[in-house]
Amino acid sequence: MKSAIERRTEIVNVVNQDGKARVEDLAAQFNVSSVTIRSDLSFLERNGYVIRSHGAVIPNSGVIAELTVNEKRRQNAGVKSFIGRAAAKLVKNGDTVILDSGTTTREIASNLKSLNNVVVMTNGLDVAMELASASGIEVLMSGGVLRKNALSFSGSQAENSLKNYRFDKVFLGVDGFDLRAGITTHNEQEASLNRLMCKISEQVIAVADSTKFGKRSCHMIREFGDIDILVTDADIPEEYLQSLRDMKVEVIVVEKDR
């Protein structure tokens, strides 16, 4: 049976694809009661994913659009560089780590090259290429289906390749970081892979520049405070900073002159 997170993620996907869905149809599709579906829809509406109307549900057009890798690289490139440098300091010689795909995690990779006896697993093609010349780092690729606009691998093959591993740390790049919606990404398969990455890692570290706060994508990776460390810049909204610290999340705030 699917978990609540998996079912809710798939509900959002169905609604976005079809443009509209009825409670009864969703209950039949997911083999759960109408009460369960209404609870799911209440959660999704509160968090801004869908809009409920007269026994049906429609997409919330406020969800942010996905950008290509090249578009992402042009956004806040300097800030991402500082975040990547700070996050890389959390990796020590001998560590085993996962670097999620993304422009900020690629910046982490570029700052790891002087380390020794480090194992890096990644689903990011450009992340792997960044580390190809690092003699002290063993690079593992997840495999799977390549999403060309994101240069990332995902899918069942990618997940199966990770299931027999355990890692010290995972570094997550995210598309949205919202108080209610949690940590989200655009692609359903990548979200599923990210959840597995977190499950097989001792420490979960999110890297996000301040433009990601208050934004949401369709597919949830983690609840808002369900991480160990966040590395971000000084423009993080105060309510986010305080909420995370109240939830015992370590927040590393990077200044641009570091």
C-alpha positions as CSV (number, residue, x, y, z in Angstrom):
1,M,0.0,0.0,0.0
2,K,1.3,3.5,-0.9
3,S,2.2,5.9,1.9
4,A,0.2,9.1,2.4
5,I,3.0,11.1,0.8
6,E,3.2,8.9,-2.2
7,R,-0.6,8.8,-2.7
8,R,-0.8,12.6,-2.3
9,T,2.0,13.1,-4.8
10,E,0.2,10.9,-7.3
11,I,-3.1,12.7,-6.7
12,V,-1.4,16.0,-7.6
13,N,0.0,14.4,-10.7
14,V,-3.4,13.1,-11.8
15,V,-5.1,16.4,-11.2
16,N,-2.4,18.3,-13.1
17,Q,-2.6,15.9,-16.0
18,D,-6.4,15.7,-16.3
19,G,-7.2,19.2,-15.2
20,K,-9.9,18.0,-12.8
21,A,-10.7,15.0,-10.7
22,R,-13.7,13.8,-8.6
23,V,-13.4,12.4,-5.1
24,E,-15.2,9.2,-6.0
25,D,-12.9,8.6,-9.0
26,L,-9.8,9.2,-6.9
27,A,-11.0,6.8,-4.2
28,A,-11.5,4.1,-6.7
29,Q,-8.2,4.7,-8.4
30,F,-6.2,4.5,-5.2
31,N,-8.3,1.9,-3.5
32,V,-9.0,3.9,-0.4
33,S,-12.2,5.4,1.1
34,S,-13.7,8.7,0.1
35,V,-13.0,9.9,3.7
36,T,-9.2,9.3,3.1
37,I,-9.3,11.1,-0.2
38,R,-11.1,14.1,1.3
39,S,-8.4,14.2,4.0
40,D,-5.7,14.1,1.3
41,L,-7.4,16.8,-0.6
42,S,-7.8,19.0,2.5
43,F,-4.0,18.6,3.1
44,L,-3.2,19.4,-0.5
45,E,-5.5,22.4,-0.6
46,R,-4.0,23.8,2.7
47,N,-0.6,23.5,1.2
48,G,-1.5,25.1,-2.1
49,Y,-1.3,22.2,-4.5
50,V,-5.0,22.0,-5.5
51,I,-8.2,23.9,-5.3
52,R,-11.4,22.0,-4.2
53,S,-14.8,22.8,-5.7
54,H,-18.1,21.0,-5.3
55,G,-16.9,17.4,-4.9
56,A,-14.1,17.8,-7.4
57,V,-10.5,19.2,-7.4
58,I,-8.6,21.3,-9.9
59,P,-4.9,22.3,-10.2
60,N,-3.6,25.3,-8.4
61,S,-2.0,27.4,-11.1
62,G,0.2,29.1,-8.5
63,V,2.7,26.2,-8.5
64,I,6.0,27.4,-9.9
65,A,7.1,26.3,-13.4
66,E,10.2,24.1,-14.0
67,L,13.3,25.7,-15.5
68,T,16.0,24.1,-17.6
69,V,19.5,23.6,-16.2
70,N,20.8,26.5,-18.3
71,E,18.1,28.8,-17.0
72,K,18.7,27.7,-13.4
73,R,22.5,28.3,-13.8
74,R,21.8,32.0,-14.7
75,Q,19.6,32.5,-11.6
76,N,21.6,33.6,-8.5
77,A,24.8,32.1,-9.8
78,G,26.9,34.0,-7.3
79,V,24.8,33.1,-4.3
80,K,24.8,29.4,-5.3
81,S,28.6,29.5,-5.6
82,F,28.9,30.7,-2.0
83,I,26.3,28.1,-0.7
84,G,28.2,25.4,-2.6
85,R,31.4,26.3,-1.0
86,A,30.0,26.4,2.5
87,A,28.1,23.1,2.0
88,A,31.3,21.4,0.8
89,K,33.0,22.1,4.1
90,L,30.6,19.6,5.7
91,V,32.2,16.8,3.8
92,K,35.4,15.3,5.3
93,N,38.0,12.8,4.0
94,G,36.6,9.3,4.2
95,D,32.9,10.4,3.9
96,T,30.3,8.7,1.7
97,V,27.8,11.2,0.3
98,I,25.0,11.6,-2.2
99,L,24.9,14.7,-4.3
100,D,21.4,15.3,-5.8
101,S,21.2,16.7,-9.2
102,G,21.0,20.5,-9.5
103,T,23.0,23.7,-10.1
104,T,23.7,24.2,-6.4
105,T,24.9,20.7,-5.8
106,R,27.1,21.0,-8.8
107,E,28.7,23.9,-7.0
108,I,29.3,21.6,-4.0
109,A,31.0,19.1,-6.3
110,S,33.4,21.8,-7.6
111,N,34.6,22.4,-4.1
112,L,35.2,18.7,-3.1
113,K,38.1,18.0,-5.5
114,S,40.9,18.4,-2.9
115,L,39.4,15.7,-0.6
116,N,40.6,12.1,-0.4
117,N,39.0,8.7,0.1
118,V,35.5,10.2,-0.6
119,V,32.7,8.3,-2.3
120,V,30.1,10.4,-4.1
121,M,26.9,8.9,-5.5
122,T,24.9,11.2,-7.8
123,N,22.0,11.2,-10.2
124,G,23.3,14.4,-11.8
125,L,25.2,14.0,-15.1
126,D,26.9,17.4,-14.8
127,V,27.7,16.7,-11.2
128,A,29.5,13.5,-12.2
129,M,31.4,15.3,-15.0
130,E,32.5,18.0,-12.5
131,L,34.1,15.3,-10.3
132,A,35.6,13.2,-13.2
133,S,39.1,14.7,-12.7
134,A,39.1,14.4,-8.9
135,S,41.6,11.7,-8.1
136,G,40.6,11.3,-4.5
137,I,36.9,10.9,-5.1
138,E,35.2,7.7,-6.3
139,V,32.1,8.6,-8.4
140,L,29.1,6.4,-8.6
141,M,26.2,7.1,-10.9
142,S,22.6,6.1,-10.1
143,G,21.7,5.2,-13.7
144,G,18.1,5.4,-14.8
145,V,16.3,7.5,-17.4
146,L,18.0,10.8,-18.3
147,R,15.8,13.9,-18.0
148,K,17.6,16.0,-20.6
149,N,16.3,19.4,-19.5
150,A,17.5,18.7,-16.0
151,L,20.6,16.5,-16.8
152,S,19.3,14.2,-14.1
153,F,18.6,10.4,-13.9
154,S,15.6,9.0,-12.2
155,G,13.1,6.1,-12.4
156,S,13.0,2.5,-11.1
157,Q,16.5,1.7,-12.3
158,A,17.9,4.6,-10.4
159,E,16.1,3.6,-7.2
160,N,17.1,0.0,-7.5
161,S,20.8,1.0,-7.8
162,L,20.6,2.9,-4.5
163,K,18.7,0.3,-2.3
164,N,21.8,-1.7,-1.2
165,Y,23.9,1.4,-0.2
166,R,24.2,3.4,2.9
167,F,25.7,6.9,3.0
168,D,26.9,9.4,5.6
169,K,25.2,12.5,4.1
170,V,22.8,13.5,1.3
171,F,22.8,17.0,-0.1
172,L,19.4,17.8,-1.6
173,G,18.9,20.5,-4.2
174,V,15.2,21.7,-4.1
175,D,12.8,23.6,-6.3
176,G,10.5,24.8,-3.5
177,F,10.8,25.3,0.2
178,D,7.5,26.2,1.8
179,L,6.4,26.4,5.4
180,R,3.2,24.3,4.7
181,A,4.0,22.5,1.5
182,G,7.5,21.3,2.7
183,I,10.4,20.6,0.4
184,T,9.3,20.0,-3.1
185,T,10.5,19.3,-6.7
186,H,8.8,19.3,-10.1
187,N,9.3,15.7,-11.2
188,E,7.5,12.8,-9.5
189,Q,10.2,10.3,-10.2
190,E,12.9,12.6,-8.9
191,A,10.9,13.2,-5.7
192,S,10.6,9.4,-5.2
193,L,14.4,9.0,-5.8
194,N,15.1,11.9,-3.4
195,R,13.0,10.3,-0.7
196,L,15.0,7.1,-1.0
197,M,18.3,9.1,-0.9
198,C,17.1,10.5,2.5
199,K,16.1,7.1,3.8
200,I,19.6,5.6,3.1
201,S,21.6,8.5,4.5
202,E,22.5,9.3,8.1
203,Q,22.3,13.0,7.7
204,V,20.0,15.1,5.4
205,I,21.3,18.4,4.2
206,A,19.3,20.8,2.0
207,V,20.9,23.5,0.0
208,A,18.7,26.3,-1.2
209,D,19.1,30.0,-2.1
210,S,16.6,32.3,-0.6
211,T,14.5,32.6,-3.8
212,K,13.2,29.0,-3.1
213,F,11.5,30.0,0.2
214,G,7.7,30.4,-0.1
215,K,7.8,28.5,-3.4
216,R,6.3,25.1,-4.1
217,S,6.4,22.5,-6.8
218,C,4.1,19.6,-7.3
219,H,5.9,16.7,-5.6
220,M,6.9,16.6,-2.0
221,I,10.3,15.2,-0.9
222,R,10.2,16.0,2.9
223,E,8.1,17.8,5.4
224,F,9.3,21.3,6.1
225,G,11.5,20.6,9.2
226,D,12.4,17.0,8.3
227,I,16.1,17.7,7.6
228,D,19.2,18.0,9.7
229,I,20.9,21.0,8.1
230,L,20.0,23.8,5.7
231,V,22.6,25.8,3.9
232,T,21.2,29.1,2.5
233,D,22.0,32.8,2.1
234,A,21.3,35.8,4.4
235,D,18.1,36.7,2.6
236,I,16.2,33.7,4.1
237,P,12.9,35.1,5.5
238,E,13.0,35.5,9.3
239,E,9.9,33.4,9.8
240,Y,11.6,30.5,8.0
241,L,14.8,30.9,9.9
242,Q,13.0,31.0,13.3
243,S,10.7,28.1,12.4
244,L,13.6,25.9,11.3
245,R,15.6,26.7,14.5
246,D,12.5,26.0,16.6
247,M,12.4,22.5,14.9
248,K,16.1,21.9,15.9
249,V,17.3,22.2,12.3
250,E,20.8,23.6,12.0
251,V,20.8,26.6,9.6
252,I,24.0,27.7,8.1
253,V,23.6,31.2,6.7
254,V,26.2,32.1,4.1
255,E,27.3,35.7,3.6
256,K,28.3,36.8,0.1
257,D,31.8,37.9,1.2
258,R,32.7,34.5,2.6
